[in-house]
Protein backbone atom coordinates (compact mmCIF):
# COMPACT_ATOMS: atom_id res chain seq x y z
CA UNK A 1 0.00 0.00 0.00
CA UNK A 2 2.86 2.45 0.54
CA UNK A 3 3.50 2.66 -3.20
CA UNK A 4 -0.22 3.40 -3.82
CA UNK A 5 -0.65 6.53 -1.67
CA UNK A 6 -1.07 8.84 -4.66
CA UNK A 7 -2.92 6.33 -6.85
CA UNK A 8 -6.38 7.32 -8.04
CA UNK A 9 -8.83 4.57 -8.96
CA UNK A 10 -10.00 4.56 -12.58
CA UNK A 11 -13.67 4.55 -11.55
CA UNK A 12 -15.52 3.86 -8.32
CA UNK A 13 -17.03 0.41 -8.05
CA UNK A 14 -20.49 0.37 -6.46
CA UNK A 15 -21.06 -2.19 -3.75
CA UNK A 16 -23.89 -4.45 -4.83
CA UNK A 17 -25.58 -7.44 -3.29
CA UNK A 18 -26.58 -10.43 -5.32
CA UNK A 19 -30.34 -10.92 -5.42
CA UNK A 20 -30.08 -14.25 -3.65
CA UNK A 21 -28.28 -12.63 -0.69
CA UNK A 22 -31.12 -10.21 0.04
CA UNK A 23 -32.92 -10.98 3.28
CA UNK A 24 -36.59 -11.85 2.87
CA UNK A 25 -38.91 -9.31 4.49
CA UNK A 26 -40.59 -12.18 6.36
CA UNK A 27 -37.31 -12.94 8.17
CA UNK A 28 -36.81 -9.27 9.09
CA UNK A 29 -40.38 -9.03 10.40
CA UNK A 30 -40.03 -12.32 12.31
CA UNK A 31 -36.88 -10.99 13.99
CA UNK A 32 -38.62 -7.69 14.81
CA UNK A 33 -41.62 -9.54 16.26
CA UNK A 34 -39.28 -11.68 18.40
CA UNK A 35 -37.33 -8.61 19.60
CA UNK A 36 -40.52 -6.69 20.44
CA UNK A 37 -42.00 -9.66 22.32
CA UNK A 38 -38.80 -10.10 24.36
CA UNK A 39 -38.59 -6.37 25.17
CA UNK A 40 -42.24 -6.31 26.20
CA UNK A 41 -41.75 -9.37 28.44
CA UNK A 42 -38.82 -7.70 30.23
CA UNK A 43 -39.37 -5.84 33.49
CA UNK A 44 -35.98 -4.09 33.48
CA UNK A 45 -34.45 -3.89 29.98
CA UNK A 46 -31.38 -1.86 29.08
CA UNK A 47 -29.63 -0.96 25.82
CA UNK A 48 -25.87 -1.56 25.50
CA UNK A 49 -24.46 0.66 22.73
CA UNK A 50 -21.39 -0.53 20.87
CA UNK A 51 -18.94 0.43 18.16
CA UNK A 52 -21.27 -0.81 15.40
CA UNK A 53 -23.89 1.77 16.40
CA UNK A 54 -21.26 4.49 16.54
CA UNK A 55 -19.75 3.65 13.16
CA UNK A 56 -23.21 3.74 11.57
CA UNK A 57 -23.99 7.11 13.21
CA UNK A 58 -27.03 5.66 14.99
CA UNK A 59 -26.68 7.88 18.06
CA UNK A 60 -29.71 10.07 17.40
CA UNK A 61 -31.79 7.09 16.34
CA UNK A 62 -30.87 5.23 19.53
CA UNK A 63 -31.68 8.26 21.67
CA UNK A 64 -35.11 8.52 20.01
CA UNK A 65 -35.69 4.78 20.55
CA UNK A 66 -34.64 4.98 24.21
CA UNK A 67 -36.83 8.01 24.84
CA UNK A 68 -39.84 6.37 23.16
CA UNK A 69 -39.42 3.13 25.11
CA UNK A 70 -38.03 4.46 28.39
CA UNK A 71 -35.09 2.06 28.17
CA UNK A 72 -31.87 3.29 29.79
CA UNK A 73 -28.55 2.87 27.97
CA UNK A 74 -24.95 2.06 28.73
CA UNK A 75 -22.08 2.35 26.31
CA UNK A 76 -19.29 -0.09 25.61
CA UNK A 77 -15.73 1.21 25.69
CA UNK A 78 -15.61 0.96 21.91
CA UNK A 79 -19.05 2.57 21.54
CA UNK A 80 -18.31 5.51 23.82
CA UNK A 81 -19.56 8.75 22.34
CA UNK A 82 -22.21 7.12 20.14
CA UNK A 83 -25.04 8.72 22.12
CA UNK A 84 -25.49 11.98 24.01
CA UNK A 85 -23.86 11.16 27.34
CA UNK A 86 -25.54 14.10 29.05
CA UNK A 87 -28.97 12.51 28.60
CA UNK A 88 -30.34 11.05 31.86
CA UNK A 89 -31.05 7.75 30.09
CA UNK A 90 -27.31 7.21 29.51
CA UNK A 91 -25.98 5.62 32.69
CA UNK A 92 -22.29 5.29 31.83
CA UNK A 93 -19.77 2.89 30.33
CA UNK A 94 -20.27 -0.81 31.05
CA UNK A 95 -17.15 -2.94 30.81
CA UNK A 96 -17.75 -5.86 33.19
CA UNK A 97 -15.39 -5.69 36.20
CA UNK A 98 -13.95 -2.45 34.83
CA UNK A 99 -17.25 -0.65 35.50
CA UNK A 100 -18.16 1.12 38.68
CA UNK A 101 -19.58 -1.38 41.16
CA UNK A 102 -22.99 0.33 41.10
CA UNK A 103 -23.25 0.30 37.30
CA UNK A 104 -22.02 -3.28 37.04
CA UNK A 105 -24.56 -4.48 39.59
CA UNK A 106 -27.34 -2.63 37.78
CA UNK A 107 -26.49 -3.95 34.30
CA UNK A 108 -25.95 -7.50 35.48
CA UNK A 109 -29.24 -7.52 37.41
CA UNK A 110 -31.53 -6.47 34.55
CA UNK A 111 -33.60 -9.11 32.81
CA UNK A 112 -32.74 -8.01 29.26
CA UNK A 113 -29.71 -6.41 27.62
CA UNK A 114 -30.26 -5.21 24.05
CA UNK A 115 -26.77 -5.15 22.54
CA UNK A 116 -26.70 -2.72 19.60
CA UNK A 117 -23.50 -3.12 17.60
CA UNK A 118 -21.53 -4.39 20.59
CA UNK A 119 -18.48 -6.46 19.71
CA UNK A 120 -18.15 -9.10 22.42
CA UNK A 121 -14.42 -9.25 23.08
CA UNK A 122 -11.94 -8.92 25.93
CA UNK A 123 -11.98 -5.11 25.76
CA UNK A 124 -15.75 -4.54 25.83
CA UNK A 125 -16.36 -7.21 28.45
CA UNK A 126 -13.56 -6.29 30.84
CA UNK A 127 -11.48 -9.39 30.04
CA UNK A 128 -14.69 -11.43 29.77
CA UNK A 129 -15.88 -10.48 33.27
CA UNK A 130 -19.27 -9.26 32.01
CA UNK A 131 -21.91 -11.52 33.48
CA UNK A 132 -24.98 -11.41 31.24
CA UNK A 133 -26.67 -14.76 30.62
CA UNK A 134 -27.47 -15.62 26.96
CA UNK A 135 -31.18 -15.87 27.77
CA UNK A 136 -31.10 -12.21 28.85
CA UNK A 137 -29.60 -10.93 25.59
CA UNK A 138 -30.64 -9.57 22.26
CA UNK A 139 -27.62 -9.05 20.02
CA UNK A 140 -27.89 -6.90 16.88
CA UNK A 141 -24.82 -6.82 14.64
CA UNK A 142 -23.61 -6.52 11.06
CA UNK A 143 -24.27 -10.21 10.40
CA UNK A 144 -27.61 -10.77 12.07
CA UNK A 145 -29.88 -10.50 15.06
CA UNK A 146 -29.83 -12.96 17.94
CA UNK A 147 -32.68 -13.15 20.45
CA UNK A 148 -31.68 -15.39 23.34
CA UNK A 149 -30.66 -18.57 21.45
CA UNK A 150 -32.46 -17.81 18.16
CA UNK A 151 -30.38 -16.34 15.32
CA UNK A 152 -31.83 -14.42 12.37
CA UNK A 153 -29.01 -14.60 9.84
CA UNK A 154 -28.73 -11.57 7.58
CA UNK A 155 -31.10 -9.44 9.65
CA UNK A 156 -28.35 -6.92 10.28
CA UNK A 157 -28.33 -3.84 12.45
CA UNK A 158 -29.62 -1.61 9.65
CA UNK A 159 -32.52 -3.95 8.82
CA UNK A 160 -33.66 -4.60 12.36
CA UNK A 161 -33.30 -0.93 13.34
CA UNK A 162 -35.56 0.13 10.48
CA UNK A 163 -38.16 -2.54 11.30
CA UNK A 164 -38.20 -1.63 15.01
CA UNK A 165 -38.52 2.09 14.28
CA UNK A 166 -41.54 1.40 12.08
CA UNK A 167 -43.12 -0.71 14.84
CA UNK A 168 -42.13 1.43 17.85
CA UNK A 169 -45.77 1.75 18.91
CA UNK A 170 -45.87 -1.98 19.67
CA UNK A 171 -43.22 -1.66 22.38
CA UNK A 172 -44.48 -1.17 25.92
CA UNK A 173 -42.92 1.90 27.54
CA UNK A 174 -40.78 1.12 30.57
CA UNK A 175 -40.50 3.21 33.70
CA UNK A 176 -37.33 5.29 33.48
CA UNK A 177 -34.99 4.35 36.37
CA UNK A 178 -34.00 6.92 38.99
LINZI-V569771 format. One record per pair of residues at least 12 apart in sequence whose C-alpha atoms are under 10 Angstrom apart, sorted by the first residue. I is the first residue (numbers start at 1). GAP is how many residues later the second one is. If there is no record, write none. Layout:
# LINZI-V569771
i = {I;I}
gap = {GAP;GAP}
This chain:
# LINZI-V569771
i = {21;22;22;23;23;23;23;23;23;24;24;25;25;25;27;27;27;27;28;28;28;28;28;28;28;28;28;28;28;28;28;29;29;29;29;29;29;30;30;31;31;31;31;31;31;31;31;31;31;31;31;31;32;32;32;32;32;32;32;32;32;32;32;32;32;33;33;33;33;34;34;34;34;34;34;35;35;35;35;35;35;35;35;35;35;35;36;36;36;36;36;36;37;37;37;38;38;38;38;38;38;38;38;38;39;39;39;39;39;39;39;39;39;39;39;40;40;40;40;40;40;41;41;41;41;42;42;42;42;42;42;42;43;43;43;43;43;44;44;44;44;44;44;44;44;44;44;44;44;44;45;45;45;45;45;45;45;45;45;45;45;45;45;45;45;46;46;46;46;46;46;46;46;46;46;46;46;46;46;46;46;46;46;46;47;47;47;47;47;47;47;47;47;47;47;47;47;47;47;47;47;47;48;48;48;48;48;48;48;48;48;48;48;48;48;48;48;48;48;48;48;49;49;49;49;49;49;49;49;49;49;49;49;49;49;49;49;49;49;49;49;49;50;50;50;50;50;50;50;50;50;50;50;50;50;50;50;50;50;50;51;51;51;51;51;51;51;51;51;51;51;51;51;51;52;52;52;52;52;52;52;52;52;52;52;52;53;53;53;53;53;53;53;53;53;53;53;53;53;54;54;54;54;54;54;54;54;54;55;55;55;56;56;56;56;57;57;58;58;58;58;58;58;58;59;59;59;59;59;60;60;60;61;61;61;61;62;62;62;62;62;62;63;63;63;63;63;63;64;65;65;65;65;66;66;66;66;66;67;67;67;67;67;68;68;68;68;68;68;68;69;69;69;69;69;69;69;69;69;70;70;70;70;70;70;70;71;71;71;71;71;71;71;71;72;72;72;72;72;72;72;72;72;72;73;73;73;73;73;73;73;73;73;73;73;73;73;74;74;74;74;74;74;74;74;74;74;74;75;75;75;75;75;75;75;75;75;75;76;76;76;76;76;76;76;76;76;76;76;76;76;76;76;77;77;77;77;77;77;77;77;77;78;78;78;78;78;78;78;79;79;79;79;79;79;80;80;80;81;88;88;88;89;89;89;91;91;91;91;93;94;94;94;94;94;94;94;95;95;95;95;95;95;95;95;95;96;96;96;96;96;96;96;96;96;96;96;96;97;97;97;97;97;97;97;98;98;98;98;98;98;98;99;99;99;104;104;105;107;107;107;108;108;108;108;108;109;109;109;110;110;111;111;111;111;111;112;112;112;112;112;112;112;112;113;113;113;113;113;113;113;113;114;114;114;114;114;114;114;115;115;115;115;115;115;115;116;116;116;116;116;116;116;116;117;117;117;117;117;117;118;118;118;118;119;119;119;120;133;134;134;134;134;135;135;135;135;136;136;137;138;138;139;139;139;140;140;140;140;140;140;140;140;141;141;141;141;141;141;142;142;142;142;142;142;143;143;143;144;144;144;144;144;145;145;145}
gap = {133;132;133;129;130;131;132;133;136;130;131;130;134;138;125;126;127;128;116;117;124;125;126;127;128;131;132;133;134;135;136;126;130;131;134;135;138;122;125;113;114;115;116;119;120;121;122;124;128;129;132;133;113;115;120;123;127;128;129;130;131;132;133;134;135;130;131;134;137;104;112;113;114;116;118;79;103;104;105;110;111;112;113;125;129;136;128;131;132;134;135;136;133;134;135;73;74;76;98;99;100;109;110;133;30;32;72;73;74;75;99;132;133;134;135;29;130;131;132;133;134;70;71;130;131;68;69;70;71;94;130;132;67;68;69;131;132;27;28;62;63;65;66;67;68;69;130;131;132;133;24;25;26;27;28;62;64;65;66;67;68;69;91;92;129;20;24;25;26;27;28;43;44;45;60;61;64;65;66;67;68;69;91;128;15;18;19;24;25;26;27;28;42;43;60;65;66;67;68;69;90;91;24;25;26;27;28;31;42;44;45;46;59;65;66;67;68;69;70;90;91;13;24;25;26;27;28;29;30;31;32;33;34;41;44;45;65;66;67;68;69;70;24;25;26;27;28;29;30;31;32;65;66;67;68;69;70;74;90;91;24;25;26;27;28;29;30;31;65;66;67;68;73;90;26;27;30;63;64;65;66;67;88;89;90;105;25;26;29;30;62;63;64;65;87;88;89;104;105;24;25;26;27;28;29;62;63;64;24;27;62;26;61;101;102;25;26;24;25;58;59;99;100;103;20;22;23;24;25;22;23;24;22;100;101;104;20;21;22;54;99;103;19;20;21;24;26;27;101;96;99;100;103;23;24;107;108;110;20;22;106;107;109;97;100;101;103;104;105;106;99;100;101;102;103;104;105;106;107;19;102;103;104;105;106;107;18;19;43;102;103;104;105;106;15;16;17;18;19;20;102;103;104;105;12;14;15;16;17;18;19;20;21;34;40;41;42;15;16;17;18;19;20;21;29;33;39;41;15;16;17;18;19;20;40;41;43;49;16;17;18;19;20;39;40;41;42;43;44;47;48;49;50;15;16;17;18;41;46;47;48;49;15;17;39;40;41;45;46;14;37;38;39;40;45;12;13;14;12;88;89;90;87;88;89;12;15;16;86;31;12;13;14;30;31;32;36;27;28;29;30;31;32;33;34;35;12;26;27;28;29;30;31;32;33;34;35;36;28;29;30;31;32;33;34;25;26;27;28;29;31;32;26;27;31;26;27;26;23;24;25;22;23;24;25;28;22;23;27;22;26;21;22;24;25;26;20;21;22;23;24;25;26;36;19;20;21;22;23;24;25;26;22;23;24;25;26;32;33;22;23;24;25;26;30;31;22;23;24;25;26;29;41;45;22;23;24;25;39;40;21;22;23;24;20;21;22;19;15;12;13;14;15;12;13;14;15;12;13;12;12;13;12;17;18;12;15;16;17;18;19;20;21;13;14;15;16;17;19;12;13;14;15;16;17;12;13;14;12;13;14;15;16;12;14;15}
